[in-house]
């Protein structure tokens, strides 16, 4: 707000959550265009690991891999989304702690948790775009045909990784409190592989874990062509419920951990 505007008696407008979301999305866009080598590097690494998985498995397993190739492609696509969602909050907060800029977020009128959540959502949008590109390349490499009903894939995959955002929130709160625990947090990313593979074992109770129900529905959507409105209401209810419970639980852990850090006076320490 300029001095001329203040002299003219113009009242400064209070920032809204819409303004915050706009600025956070714009910040993510700027990071992407200013550091394209880093963004491209993430895509190349994802494709490299898939190439190792595909060509290495083809040499070892042969026809057995080919028979399950569609499921592997869909699972790997969901895994790249999950890792991006999880690290978008946990790693970002860890970076803020190292840079010494964490307290700026705490001092905002919106509060620390809403800012962290919107930053995670912004990174998630970018992850969706890059993972879609990775999916297209994987289909070309493997000469695999999958159905991609956009609405169904976006809704099912989006709700699936909301639960992972909750885990990222919890991990971010623990990072604020205990600082150097990155190795333990990164270990959880490999646990996502087990969760995504869980529907193959047909264990009913697994559906209440993050990613498991979403993985099962995404497989049906992209391999069998099932549309969103064709899923059983109970299956969709479980997907929504798991997303809400884990996101809410992660949010609570984040709030409790950050309040504890403020009480101990270690919020800005590293």
N, C-alpha and C positions, 0 to 999 in steps of 0.2 A: 504494500500500500504506500503510495507516494505521499510526500508532505503536502502537495497541492490538494490531493484528495481529502486528506485529514482536515486541512484548513477549510475546505468547502463543506465540511460537516458530514462527510460520508462515513457511515458506521461500518467498520470492518465486519465481513461476513464470517460467521463461525464455520470452520471446516467440518464437513460431514464424512461419514464412512464411504460415501460414493467418491468424494474427493480423494480420500486415502487410497481406495482401490485403484482409482485412475492413476495416481502417482506411482503406486507400487508396480502396476503393470507397465507403465512407461519406463520405470527404472530397469525392469527386467529386459525390456526391449533394447534399451541403451546398452546394457551389459552384453547382450547378444550381438549387436551390430558393431560395438567397439572392440570386442574380443572374439572375432569369428573363429580364429585358430583354435581356441579352447572349446568352442561349441562343436566345431567339426571334429576335433579330437575325441570328444565323447561319443560321437556317432561312429567314428572309425574303430574305437575300442570295443563298442558293442558288437559291431560287425565282425571284428577279429575273434572275439570269444565265441560268437555263433559259428564262424567258420571252423574254429578248432573243434567245437562240439559236433558239427555236421560231418566234416570230412574225416575227423578222427573216429567218430562213431560209425561212419560208413565203412571204414577199413576194418573195424573190429566186429561190428554187428551185421553188416551187410543188409540183407533183405529185412531183418527184424527192425532195423532203423527205418527203412522205407515204409513199412507198414504202419508205423506210429509217427510219421513225419509231420502230419498236420497238427497233431497234439503238441509236438515239440515246438513247432513254430508259434502256435498260439500261447503256449506256456512261456516261451522266451519273451514274447511281446509283452505279456502281463508282468513278467519279472522286471523288464527294463522300466516299465511304468512304475512299479512298486519301489524300486531302488531310487528312482527320481523323486517320488513322493516322500519317501522316508528321509532321504538326505537333504531335501529342500528345506526342511526345518531343523533337523538335528545338526547337520554340518554348517548351515548358515548361522545358527546361534553359536556354535563353536568358533566360527570365524569372527563373529562380533566380540566374543570374549577375548580372543587373541589380539584383535585390533584395538581393544579398549573403547569401543563405541557402543557397548551394550547399554550403558546408562542413558544414552540419548533416547532409546526406545522406551525405557521405563518412564521417562519424564514427559512423554507425549500425552496430550489430553485424551487420547484413545485408550491408553493402557498398553502394556507390553504384549499380552496374549493376542489381542485383535490384530496388532501390527504383524506379529509373527505368523498368525494364521493367514492373513492376506498375502504376505510374502510367500508363504508356502503354496497358496493357490496360484499365484502368478507363475511361480516356477513349474507348477504342475501343468499349466497351459502350455508352456514351452516344452515340457517333457512329452506331452501328448503329440505335439507336432513332430518332434525329433523321433519319437518311437514309431509314429506312423511312417516316417521315411525309412526307418530301420526295417519295419515290417515289409514295405514294398521291395526293398533290396533282398530280404530273406526269401520272399516268394519267387523273385527272379533267379536267385542262386539255386534254389532247390527245385525250381520248375513245378511248384506246388500251386494248386488252385484252391483258394479259400473264398467263402462268401463273406462280404464285409457290409452288412446292413448298418449304415452309419449310426442311425439313432440308437439301435439296440446295443452296438458296440460301445458307443460313448456313454450311455446310461449304465450299462452293466460294469464296464471297466472303471468308470468314474466312481460308482458306489463301492466297488471292490477296493480301490486304493484310498478311499476316504478312511477306512479302518487303519490303513498304513500311515496316513497323516496323523491319526491319533497316537500311534506308536512313536512317530517322529516328534510329536509334542512332548510325550513323556520323556523321550530320550533327550530332547532339548532342555527340559527342566532339570534333569539329572546332571546335564553338562554344566548348567549355570551353577549348580550347587557344588559339584565335585571336580569340575574343570577337566583334567586330563583323563578321560575314559574312552577316547576315540576308538581304541582297538576293540573294546568290548561292544561298542555300539555298531561298529562295522561288521562284527561277527553275525549280528542279527540279520544282515542282508542275505546271508547264505541260508538262514532259516526260512526265508521266503520261498526258496526252491522246494523245500519240504511241504510247505503250506499249499503251494500251487499244485504240487503233485498229489496232494492228499485225496482228491476225488477219485483217483485211479484205484484206490484201495477200498472204495465204497463203504466208508465208515460213517454212519449217520451222525455221530456226535461231532465229527470234524467240522461240520458246516458252521458251527458257532465260532470257529477260529478265523482270524483275518485271512482274506484271500481265498479260502477254500471254496465257499459257496460261489463267489464270483468267478473263480476259475472253472468250476463245473458249468455254470451258465454260459460263460464266454465260449467254452468248447462247443457247446450245443449250438450257439449262435453262429459261430464262424465255420464250423465243420458240417453241421446238419442243416443250417439255414433257419433255425428257429428264430422267430421275431419276438420282440418284447412282449406283445400282447398275447403271445401263445404260451408263455411260461405260466405255470401254476401260480395262483395268487400267494400260496404259502411260500413257494420258493422265492418270490420277489419280496415278501414280507421278511423272510429271514435275511435276505441280502441287505435290505434297508435297516433292519434292526441291528445287525452286526456292525454296520457302518456307524450308526448313531451311538451305540454303546461304546465302541472303541474310541471314537472321536471325543465323546463326552468324557470318558475315563482319562484319556490322554490330556485333555484340557485341564481337568481337575488336578492331575499329577503335576502338570506344568505350573499351575497357580500355586499349589502348596510348596513346590520346590523353590520357586522364585521368592515367595514370601519368606521362606526359611532362610534363603540366601541374604535377603535384606535384613532380616533379624540378626543374623550372625555377622553382618557387615562385610560379606565376601562377594557381593554382587559384582563389583568392579575389579576384583582381584583376578590374577592369572598365575 
